[in-house]
Amino acid sequence: MGQSGEHQTRNDRAKVAGRMGSRARDLLASRQTLRAKRAHTETAISRSIRRALAAKGCRCIRIQSGILRVQSGSAGRSYFVHCAEPGTPDLLVIRAGVYTWLEVKRPGEEPTPEQCAWHLWARKQGLRVAVVHSIAEALRAVFDS
């Protein structure tokens, strides 16, 4: 026979709650995935490396390469600011008078041909250059020599 109105309403609410629970779980999973992706961006890795090295007493200078377009005040005119040349590593680390250039990459990524050419030139000049994917690699590059 048929169900009472009260019982049917409770069943409907349970179904809706079950669907919402599934949606909420999906939303939570997508947010966690997004957080994990953000944690592995080159910017996030570089930031964590800079903090770790600063905590060890190093001075870390972030290098901006390429050309930036800048808007000028209320006049609205724009102009270009020339930064470091393409291929220049991301960080210059100074520790006890020793300079180390660090190229920060996401896990599994490699330097571009321009970056490789810069690294080769720098090594020929006697400079220390390393490609790092993590805090541990950065600490080894700076402290082990």
N, C-alpha and C positions, 0 to 999 in steps of 0.2 A: 504494500500500500504506500501512499504518499507520506512524505516527511512533514512534520509540523513546521510552521513558519520560523519558529525560534531555532530549531535544529538546523534548518536549511541555511539560515543566516550565519550561524556559527561555522558551518562548513564552508560557506563562501568566504568568510573572513579568514579562515585557516588557509584556504587556497591562495587568497590575495597575499597574506603574510608570507606564505611559502614562496610565492613569486618575488615578492619584494626582498625576501632574504637572499634569494638567488641573485637578484640585481645588485643588492648591496655587496654580496660577496664578489661579484664580477667587478664592481666599481673599486672595491678595496684592492683586488688583485691588479687591476690596471694602474692604480695609484702606486702600488708597490713596485710594479714593473717600471713605471716612469721614474720613481725615485732611484731605482737601481741603475737605470740608463743615465740619469743625471750624475750619479756618483762616479760613473766611468767616463765622463766627458773629459776632454783634455784640460779644460778650464778647472774642473773640480780636482783633477789629479795634480795639476800645477799648484793650485791653492794649498792643497794638503802638503805637498812637498815643501813649499815656501814656509808654511807654519812649522813643520818638523825641523827644517834646517835652522830657522830663526830660534827655535827652542834650544838648539845645540850651539847657539852663539854665532851663527853665520849671518852674513849680510846677503840678502837675495834681491837682485834687481831684475824685474820683469822687463823684457825687451819687446817693444812693439815694432814689427817690421812692415814694410810696404808703404802705401800712401793712404792718408786719411783725408776725406773731404770734411771740412769744418765750415759751419754757418757762422757768419759774423753778426753779432748783436742785432739791433733793431733794423739796420739797413737791409738785412736779408742777403747780403752778398756772401758768396762762398769762396773758399780758397782751399788749396791742398797743402797738407803738412807731410813732408817727406820724413819717414822714420828710418829705422835701420834697413839695410838692403835685404832683399828677399833671400831666404836661406839662413839668416842669422838665427842662432838658437834662442829658445824662449826665455832662459834664465841665465844670469851671470851670478855665480855664487863666489863670495869672498870669505876665506877662512884663513886666519893667521898669515896673511900676505900671499896666499895661494889663490889664484883665480881658476874657476872651473866653469865652463859653459855647459849647460844642460839643455838638451832637446827633449821636451816632454811629449810622449806619444801614448795613445790609448793602447791597452794590451792587444797584441797582434798586429799593430800598425808599425810601419817602417818610415824612415825619413824620405822626403821627396828627392828627386835628382838635384834640385837646387840646394837643398839642405846637405846632401852628401858632398856636393862640390865645396860648400862652405867649410864643412868639417874637415875635408881633406886639406884645404888651404890652411886652415887654422893649425892642424897637427903639424904641417910642414914648417909652420912658424914657431913651433914649440909650445903651442897652447894646449890645455887640457880640454877635451870635448867628450861628452858621453850622451848616448841616447838612453833615456830612462822611461820606464813604464809604471813605476811605483815609488813609494817613499823608500823602501828598502834599497832599491837600485840606486836612487839618488844619494842616499847616505853612503853607500859603498863607493860611488863615483867621487864623492867629495872627500871622504875620510880615508879611503884606502888608496895609497899611492906608492 
